[in-house]
Amino acid sequence: MACCAVLPPHLHWQVIGWKHKSVVMNSDLSVNRAKGGGLTTPEIYQTNQEKSKPMSNENLLEIKVPALAESISEATLMQWMKKPGEWVDVEEKIVEIETDKVVLEVIAPEAGELIEILKSDGSLVGSGEVIARLRLTESAGKPKLTEKAALPVTPPTAPASASSSIPPKTSPAVRKLANEQGVDPAQVPHQGDRVTKEDLFAYQAQSQPAQAAPAPPTPAKPRPVAASIPVAQAHGRTQERVPMTRLRRRVAERLLYAQQEHAILTTFNEINMQPVMDLRTQYKEEFQKIHNAKLGFMSFFVKAAVAALQKFPIINASTQDEDIIYHGFYDVGVAVSSPRGLVVPILRDADKASFAQIENTIADFGKRARENKLELSDLEGGTFSITNGGIFGSMLSTPILNPPQSAILGMHNIVERPVAEKGAVVIRPIMYVALSYDHRIIDGRDAVQFLVAIKQTIEDPTRLLLAV
């Protein structure tokens, strides 16, 4: 019958339409078997269709570098969380990518088997570049129920090894410390599913004697981003050379650029913090109960800075080539500390934000900075910056500009000092403040009056209500 006839090879390709080279080899075998009378046309189609399904290009998903900001040309792969052949669940983190500003976490959009890693740890990558491939199949990385090809049989212990290959959970601080020590967190003894700093310290203490002995040469491997390089020892005194992270290199470049290309001048003043401290003491509990936020000093300084910026628009301006750009909005950058260094997320439209919104936003910035979850959009732009070295105990400093911004306010610690008030010496909580500015476009008069305006607002917060 016609349904049982074997098709010639040229008609066989027209009916089935193979696309993948490995499938073509299987098809040739099937045709040869068909010529020998072993398979009929329906059997040929079914057999080769089953073989081609897992190898189809439609089942492969390319993992790409997320879109980077226009100011960022490249990024660095920090650490792969998975190895080729391992199963990846939906939204599971695959790799971390470090840019000049933030650490990006690349997650799997779909579940599948990681079949290929194209870029190793420490590689430089660009926006949208393909770095890995996933095979989207339910059977990948899991025990196979049927034979699909002539491949070596997996030993019965494979499922156990697959489960043991799952890396332990680590925090950004632990991953940074492990990279600096050149330690794989999976090799560190730990309890539960998470490796802590204490585990790393204990592991390092135990392995210290072993590290003193000369180690045999090992094959060269791509060096992690923050891997340390031991140098020569003299008289028992050790040294260690650690490459700068991408963020640290970028910060260094911007600091040098700011000092070399701008005429930076700093003016100082002191502020009596007693009125604000009394206000916080009176309302902080009620404020937290209503707004679910702690009433801190930063919201007062942000509000005072915005009020002063409105009086002196040149402080809110920036430069581009030989032009001065006056901004009709107030995006205030607030410096926060992170495990990777200092970052400056932007508080958008600070003039429209309430005290509670400012405090909640800054708290969120701090949390995400510690967890390396700030996004590029959080760090872009800004017309003015505030940095608070007082949280580290700084009494006085000269902050450096954050180009293209033209000014930055520096806050410091609060210390009780003797001051003269109405002919009497009294003790008051005093904070020294500093304003660094670009003297090319900002005159000293405007800078001094701007800082005085902030001082007057903090010492008399009712000015914020009356807009005076």
N, C-alpha and C positions, 0 to 999 in steps of 0.2 A: 504494500500500500504506500501511497505518497507520504503519509505521515511517518512511515518507518524508513524512508530512503535516506541515505547519507548524502549531505550536500557537498558539492565540490568546494575546495578551499577558498576560491575567489568569491563564491556566493556566501560562504560561512562568514567571511569578514563583513560583508554588506549587512547581514542579518544582525550580527552581534555588535559590531562597531567597537573594537578594543582600542584603548587609549594608552595604557601603561605597558612599558617594555616587559616587565616581569609577567604580566598577564598574557602578553603575546607568546612567551615561551610556553606557558601552560596551555594556551589555545593550540599551539602546534602539536603538543603532545596529545591533546584530545582529538585533533583531526587525524593524527597518525593512528590513534587507537580506533577512531571511527572507520578509517580505511580498512582496518583489519576486521571490521565487523563487530567490534566490541561494544560500540555505543551508537545509539540512534540520535537523530537530530535533536529531539527534546532533551535527551540526556546530555548531549554536548552543551547545549545552551545553559542548562541548569548547573552543570558542574563548573563551567568557566565563569558563569555569573557569580557563583558563590566565591570563587577564588579571587575575582576582581573586586569584589565589594570592599574588603578591608584595605585594599591598596589604592582606591580611587582618590584622586586629588581633592575631591569634594570632602573627604574625611580628614584632611590635613588643615590645621589652623595655625597661622603664623602669629607668633608673639612678637609684638613690636614695642619699641621705646615710645612712651607716651609723648604727646606733643609738648615741646619745650617752649619757653618764652622766646620772643624775638631776640632778646639780649643774650640768650644762652645758646652757644653754637654746638656744644657737646657736653656729654655727661660721662660718668664713670660707673661701670658695673661693680658693685661692692661684694655681694655674696649670693650665690645661687642656693636656694633652699631645697632644690630637688636635683636629682641626677637622671641622666638618660635611662629610660626604661622604667622609671617609677611612675606611679599613678598620681594624678593631680585632680583634686576635687574642684567643684565650681567655687569661684571667689577665694581659692586658696592662694596664699602669697608664694610666688615663684622666685622672685629676685628683687633685690634692692638696688636702686640707681641713685647715685649721688650727683647733684648738680651744684652750681655755685651757691645756691641759696637753700635748698631743701633736699631731703631724701625722699625719693618716690618709691612706693611699693607697687610692683607690677603683679597683678593677680590674674588668675585664669578665668576668662569669661565663660568657659565651658569645661566640663570634665573630660579627661582623656589621658593618654599616655604621653609623657615627655620623651619624644623619640630622638631629638637632636638639639644640642646647644651650640649655637654658632659663634658666641662671644664668651670668652672665659672671664673669670674674676679679674678685675683691674683693667679691663679693656675700655677704650674710649669709644663711645657710640654717639650717634646723632639722632635727631628727632625723627621718629617714624621708621628707624632702621630695624630690620628683622633680626632678632637675637636668638630665637628658638622656634621649634615647631611641635605642635601637639597632634596626636592621632585621636580623632574623635570616634571612639568605638567603645561599646560597653564591655567588651571582653579584654581590652588592653590592660595590662598590669594586673589582671586577676586570673585565677585558675581557669584554664581553657577546658571546655566540656568536650570539644570534638577536635580532631586533627584537621588543620587547615592547609598545611604545607609540609614539605619534607624538611623539618627543622629538628635540631637535637631535642630529645625529650627532657623536659624540665624535671630536676630531681624532686622527690617528695618534700624536701625541706625548704623549697622555694617560698611558700607562703610565710613561714616563720621568719626567713631572712628579709622578706618584704616589710613585715611589720617592724622588725628591728631597725630598718633603715630610715624610719621616720625621725627627723631631727627633733631634739627637745625644744621646748619653747624658751625663748630668750627675750629679754628687754633690750632696747637700743643701747643702753649703757653697758650691758653685759656683752653685746655683740662688738661694741667698740673696744672694750677691754680685751676681749678674746682676740680680735684682730691685731691689737697692739702687741700682745704676747705671742702671737702666732700659734694659737691653740684652737683646735676644733672643738666647739662646745659639745658635740656628740661624744667625745672621748672623755669628758670630765665626769667623774662619779657624782651623782646627784640623787635626790629623793623626789619622787613624783615625776611629773612631765615637764619640769622647768629647771633650768640652770640659773643659779643666783651668783652674785659677786663673791659671796662667801665660799661657794663651791670652787670658783676659779682660783681664789687665793689659796685655799687648801690644796688644790691640785698643783699649783705652782710651787708651794712650799715642799710638797712631797717629791716633786720632780727636780728640785734644785740641785741635789747632789749628782743626779744623773746628767744634768746639763753641763756640769763642770768638766766632765770627761769629754775629750775630743770625739765628735760624732763622725761616722764614716760618711764619705761624700754621697749625696743623693742626686737623682736626676733633676735637672732644672725644671721648675714649674712656674706658671704665671704668679707673680707676687701679689698678695692682696693689697688693697689700697693703703691700709695703714700698717703694713707689716714692718717689723723692726729689723734693722740690720746690725748684727753685732760687730763691733770694731775691736781693734787690738787692745789688749789689756796690759797695763804696766804697773808693777809693784802691787798687784792685787786690787787695783782701782779699775772698775768697769765703766764703760761708756756704751751708749746705745744711740744709733741714728735711726730716726723714725721719719718717713716721708710725710710731708704736710698733706692733710686732707684737701680735697678740692675746695671746700668752703674756706679753709684757712688760707689757701693760696689766693683765692678771690678776695678775701678780706684784706690781705696784705697788699694786693694790687690796688684796691680802691683807696686804702689809707695813703699809700704813696702818691697816688694820683691826686687825691684831695689836697695834700700838702704841697705838691709841686705845681699844681695848676690854679690854686686859689690863694688869695691874700687873707689868710685866716687870722683873725684877731679875737680876743676873748675879753669880755667885761664881766665883773663880779658884783654881787650884792649879798646881803643877808636878810633873812626873813624870820620874823617872830611867828613861830608855829602855834602859839598858845590859843588864838581864836579858833583855828581849825581843829585843834586837838580837843578843845572844849565842845565844839559842835559834834565831833565824832562820838565823844563820850556820852553826850546827851541823847543821840539818835541812833547809834549803831545797832542796838538790839532791835528796835522797831524797824529800822531800815532793812535789816537782814530778814526779819519775819515777813515783811511785805514783799520785798523784791527778791528774796532768796540770793542775796549777794552781800558780801562784806563791804562796808564803807571804808575805803582806803584813802590815802593821800593823792594817788595818781589821778583820780577823777577830778579833784579840785584843781590840780595843776593843768590838766587838759582843758578844763573849762576856762581857767585863767589865761592860758596861752591863746586859746581861740579868741577870747575877748580882746587880748592885746594885738593879735594878728589883724583883727578887724580895724583896729585903730592905726596900725602901721602895716599897710599892705606890702611894702617892700620886703619885709621879713618873710612873707609867705611866697615871695617870688622865686624864680629859678632862672638860670642862664642857659642859653643855647647859642653857641658860636659867639656872635657879638650882639645878641639880642637879649632883652630882659622879658621874661614871660610872667605876667601877673595872673595868678589863679583866682578864679571866682568861687572856689570851694576850699574846704579845709580838711585835708587828709593828713592826720597826724600819725607819724610812726612812733611806736612805743618799743624800745629795746627790751628784749627778754633773753634770758640765758637758756641755753639748750646744751645737751651733752656734746654737740658738735661745735659749739661756740655761740657767739652773740648773733642773734637775728633780730630784724626790725619789721614785724608785721604792721600793717597799716590799718588804722582806725578811720574808716571812710565817713565823710560828712560828720565830723566830730561836732560841728556847730549845731546839728540837729539831734544829737544823742543826749539822752538824760544821764544823770549820775549813775543810775542802776544799769543802763545799757552800756555805759563806758566800763564800769567795773566788771560786768559779766563778760564783755568782749575781751578785756585784758586777761581775765582769769582763763578764758577759753584759749587765748593765744598761748599763755604760759603752759597749760596742760598739753596742748598739741605740740608745742615746741619740745617739751620733755619726751614726748612719745614719737618724735620725728614724723608728725602727721600734718605739718603745715603744708599748704599748697602754694604753688608759685603765685597764684592770684592774690594770696594774702600778703605777699612781699613786694608787689609791683606798685610803682607810683609813690605818692607821698609828697607833701609840700613843706612839712616841718617835722622835726623829730625831737623826742624827749628821751633821755637816758637817766637812769637812777643808779648811780654808783654807791649810794648810801646803803643799799641793802647788803653790800659787801663790807661796809665800814669806812668808805672813802669820805674824808673830810672836805677835800677840795681837789678839783681836776680841771683840765682844759679839754673838753670833748672835741673830737674832730668831725668836720662836716660829712654829711652823707650825700654826695653829689647825685643829681644836679640841684639838690636843695641848697639854700643859701644860709641857713642858720640851724642851730641845734641847742636845746636847753639841757643843762646838766644839773641834776638834783644830787644832794649828798646827805650824809647822816645828820641826825638831829642830836644836838648836844646842849645841855644846860650851861649857859654862859651868863656872866654878869653884864648887864646893860643898864644904861642910864635912862630913866623915864621920869619926866617932870621933876628933875633935880634930885632924884633918888636912885640909888643903885639897887636893882632887883635882879633876880635870877629868872631867865626865860629860856624856853627850848628854841634854839636858833639853828636854822639850816642855811648853809652857804649855797648859793646858786650861781651858775656860770652860763653865759651865753656866748658861744663861738659863732662868728658870722663872716661872710665873705665881704671884705672891705672894698672890693672892686665895685660893688653895687650898693652896699649898705654903709651909710655914714655912721660915725660913732654916736652922733646925737640920737639918731633913730634907734640904734641898738641899746643905748643906755636907757632911753625913755621906755622902750619896750620892756626891758627887764624891771624897771621901776613900776610899770603898770601891773606886771605879774605880782610883784611884792605887795603892792597896795591891795590887790584883789584877795590874796591869800590872808593878809593881815586883817581884812575886813570883808568876809565872804558875802555880806549883804549887798555888795556892789553887783554881784552876779544877778540878783533879783531886780535891781533897779537899772542895770545896764549903764552904769556910770564908771 
